Every structure is written in C-alpha cells, then in structure tokens.
Amino acid sequence: MNALKEFISSFLLIISWFIFAISAYLLYWAIIMPMLGAIPFLISLVIGLLCFYCSRKLDAKKKDN
C-alpha cells in the first residue's frame, strides 16, 4: 500500500509540472491573444496546483507513517 502512495505521489508531481509547463505556454498565448488563452490558462493552472497539492499531501502522509 505504501508503494502505491509513493507511485501516486510521484505521478501527481510529474503531472503537475507537465501542467505547469502547459500553463506557461498558454500564458505566452494569453499575452498575445488574451481572450483566447486566459480561460484555458487559468483552468490548467488550477489543475496543476491541485495535483501539486495532492502530491505534497500524499508525501506528508507517507513521512508520518
């Protein structure tokens, strides 16, 4: 069970950094075309932060055990 938590934590961390990269790319387009890029940028940023938070939360639980 502990290995599953480690896998999920690592997976969420990798996904969060991938989503951050996508949001940075979308930020570039949001500067050029604000109305077309702002909403997807905000959505991907929120999803990335959520994945990052969940990864850290699972990491903290792993260290407590």
PyMOL CGO cylinders between C-alpha atoms (Angstrom):
from pymol import cmd
from pymol.cgo import CYLINDER

trace = [
    CYLINDER, 0.00, 0.00, 0.00, 2.91, 2.33, 0.77, 0.3, 1, 1, 1, 1, 1, 1,
    CYLINDER, 2.91, 2.33, 0.77, 4.36, 1.76, -2.71, 0.3, 1, 1, 1, 1, 1, 1,
    CYLINDER, 4.36, 1.76, -2.71, 1.03, 2.75, -4.23, 0.3, 1, 1, 1, 1, 1, 1,
    CYLINDER, 1.03, 2.75, -4.23, 1.06, 6.03, -2.28, 0.3, 1, 1, 1, 1, 1, 1,
    CYLINDER, 1.06, 6.03, -2.28, 4.61, 6.72, -3.44, 0.3, 1, 1, 1, 1, 1, 1,
    CYLINDER, 4.61, 6.72, -3.44, 3.65, 5.98, -7.04, 0.3, 1, 1, 1, 1, 1, 1,
    CYLINDER, 3.65, 5.98, -7.04, 0.58, 8.21, -6.90, 0.3, 1, 1, 1, 1, 1, 1,
    CYLINDER, 0.58, 8.21, -6.90, 2.56, 10.99, -5.24, 0.3, 1, 1, 1, 1, 1, 1,
    CYLINDER, 2.56, 10.99, -5.24, 5.29, 10.83, -7.88, 0.3, 1, 1, 1, 1, 1, 1,
    CYLINDER, 5.29, 10.83, -7.88, 2.77, 10.58, -10.69, 0.3, 1, 1, 1, 1, 1, 1,
    CYLINDER, 2.77, 10.58, -10.69, 0.87, 13.63, -9.45, 0.3, 1, 1, 1, 1, 1, 1,
    CYLINDER, 0.87, 13.63, -9.45, 4.11, 15.58, -9.08, 0.3, 1, 1, 1, 1, 1, 1,
    CYLINDER, 4.11, 15.58, -9.08, 5.14, 14.79, -12.67, 0.3, 1, 1, 1, 1, 1, 1,
    CYLINDER, 5.14, 14.79, -12.67, 1.66, 15.63, -13.95, 0.3, 1, 1, 1, 1, 1, 1,
    CYLINDER, 1.66, 15.63, -13.95, 1.64, 18.91, -12.03, 0.3, 1, 1, 1, 1, 1, 1,
    CYLINDER, 1.64, 18.91, -12.03, 4.96, 20.00, -13.57, 0.3, 1, 1, 1, 1, 1, 1,
    CYLINDER, 4.96, 20.00, -13.57, 3.69, 18.99, -17.00, 0.3, 1, 1, 1, 1, 1, 1,
    CYLINDER, 3.69, 18.99, -17.00, 0.54, 21.03, -16.47, 0.3, 1, 1, 1, 1, 1, 1,
    CYLINDER, 0.54, 21.03, -16.47, 2.64, 23.97, -15.23, 0.3, 1, 1, 1, 1, 1, 1,
    CYLINDER, 2.64, 23.97, -15.23, 4.59, 23.79, -18.49, 0.3, 1, 1, 1, 1, 1, 1,
    CYLINDER, 4.59, 23.79, -18.49, 1.34, 23.83, -20.44, 0.3, 1, 1, 1, 1, 1, 1,
    CYLINDER, 1.34, 23.83, -20.44, 0.08, 26.79, -18.41, 0.3, 1, 1, 1, 1, 1, 1,
    CYLINDER, 0.08, 26.79, -18.41, 3.34, 28.68, -19.11, 0.3, 1, 1, 1, 1, 1, 1,
    CYLINDER, 3.34, 28.68, -19.11, 2.84, 28.02, -22.82, 0.3, 1, 1, 1, 1, 1, 1,
    CYLINDER, 2.84, 28.02, -22.82, -0.75, 29.19, -22.55, 0.3, 1, 1, 1, 1, 1, 1,
    CYLINDER, -0.75, 29.19, -22.55, 0.40, 32.30, -20.65, 0.3, 1, 1, 1, 1, 1, 1,
    CYLINDER, 0.40, 32.30, -20.65, 2.53, 33.16, -23.68, 0.3, 1, 1, 1, 1, 1, 1,
    CYLINDER, 2.53, 33.16, -23.68, -0.58, 32.96, -25.83, 0.3, 1, 1, 1, 1, 1, 1,
    CYLINDER, -0.58, 32.96, -25.83, -2.60, 34.82, -23.22, 0.3, 1, 1, 1, 1, 1, 1,
    CYLINDER, -2.60, 34.82, -23.22, -0.23, 37.76, -23.57, 0.3, 1, 1, 1, 1, 1, 1,
    CYLINDER, -0.23, 37.76, -23.57, -0.62, 37.73, -27.36, 0.3, 1, 1, 1, 1, 1, 1,
    CYLINDER, -0.62, 37.73, -27.36, -4.32, 36.80, -27.51, 0.3, 1, 1, 1, 1, 1, 1,
    CYLINDER, -4.32, 36.80, -27.51, -5.83, 37.45, -24.06, 0.3, 1, 1, 1, 1, 1, 1,
    CYLINDER, -5.83, 37.45, -24.06, -9.39, 36.33, -24.69, 0.3, 1, 1, 1, 1, 1, 1,
    CYLINDER, -9.39, 36.33, -24.69, -8.43, 33.05, -26.36, 0.3, 1, 1, 1, 1, 1, 1,
    CYLINDER, -8.43, 33.05, -26.36, -5.77, 31.98, -23.86, 0.3, 1, 1, 1, 1, 1, 1,
    CYLINDER, -5.77, 31.98, -23.86, -6.90, 33.28, -20.45, 0.3, 1, 1, 1, 1, 1, 1,
    CYLINDER, -6.90, 33.28, -20.45, -9.55, 30.68, -19.64, 0.3, 1, 1, 1, 1, 1, 1,
    CYLINDER, -9.55, 30.68, -19.64, -7.51, 27.57, -20.62, 0.3, 1, 1, 1, 1, 1, 1,
    CYLINDER, -7.51, 27.57, -20.62, -4.51, 29.09, -18.78, 0.3, 1, 1, 1, 1, 1, 1,
    CYLINDER, -4.51, 29.09, -18.78, -6.49, 29.52, -15.58, 0.3, 1, 1, 1, 1, 1, 1,
    CYLINDER, -6.49, 29.52, -15.58, -8.02, 26.06, -15.84, 0.3, 1, 1, 1, 1, 1, 1,
    CYLINDER, -8.02, 26.06, -15.84, -4.65, 24.37, -16.39, 0.3, 1, 1, 1, 1, 1, 1,
    CYLINDER, -4.65, 24.37, -16.39, -3.07, 26.44, -13.61, 0.3, 1, 1, 1, 1, 1, 1,
    CYLINDER, -3.07, 26.44, -13.61, -5.75, 25.40, -11.12, 0.3, 1, 1, 1, 1, 1, 1,
    CYLINDER, -5.75, 25.40, -11.12, -5.50, 21.73, -12.14, 0.3, 1, 1, 1, 1, 1, 1,
    CYLINDER, -5.50, 21.73, -12.14, -1.70, 21.87, -11.87, 0.3, 1, 1, 1, 1, 1, 1,
    CYLINDER, -1.70, 21.87, -11.87, -1.84, 23.43, -8.42, 0.3, 1, 1, 1, 1, 1, 1,
    CYLINDER, -1.84, 23.43, -8.42, -4.39, 20.84, -7.32, 0.3, 1, 1, 1, 1, 1, 1,
    CYLINDER, -4.39, 20.84, -7.32, -2.19, 17.96, -8.49, 0.3, 1, 1, 1, 1, 1, 1,
    CYLINDER, -2.19, 17.96, -8.49, 0.84, 19.56, -6.83, 0.3, 1, 1, 1, 1, 1, 1,
    CYLINDER, 0.84, 19.56, -6.83, -1.08, 20.00, -3.57, 0.3, 1, 1, 1, 1, 1, 1,
    CYLINDER, -1.08, 20.00, -3.57, -2.35, 16.40, -3.63, 0.3, 1, 1, 1, 1, 1, 1,
    CYLINDER, -2.35, 16.40, -3.63, 1.19, 15.14, -4.31, 0.3, 1, 1, 1, 1, 1, 1,
    CYLINDER, 1.19, 15.14, -4.31, 2.58, 17.07, -1.34, 0.3, 1, 1, 1, 1, 1, 1,
    CYLINDER, 2.58, 17.07, -1.34, -0.28, 15.93, 0.88, 0.3, 1, 1, 1, 1, 1, 1,
    CYLINDER, -0.28, 15.93, 0.88, 0.36, 12.28, 0.00, 0.3, 1, 1, 1, 1, 1, 1,
    CYLINDER, 0.36, 12.28, 0.00, 4.09, 12.86, 0.55, 0.3, 1, 1, 1, 1, 1, 1,
    CYLINDER, 4.09, 12.86, 0.55, 3.42, 14.27, 4.03, 0.3, 1, 1, 1, 1, 1, 1,
    CYLINDER, 3.42, 14.27, 4.03, 1.24, 11.29, 4.92, 0.3, 1, 1, 1, 1, 1, 1,
    CYLINDER, 1.24, 11.29, 4.92, 4.00, 8.94, 3.76, 0.3, 1, 1, 1, 1, 1, 1,
    CYLINDER, 4.00, 8.94, 3.76, 6.54, 10.63, 6.02, 0.3, 1, 1, 1, 1, 1, 1,
    CYLINDER, 6.54, 10.63, 6.02, 4.18, 10.42, 9.01, 0.3, 1, 1, 1, 1, 1, 1,
    CYLINDER, 4.18, 10.42, 9.01, 3.96, 6.62, 8.76, 0.3, 1, 1, 1, 1, 1, 1,
]
cmd.load_cgo(trace, "trace")
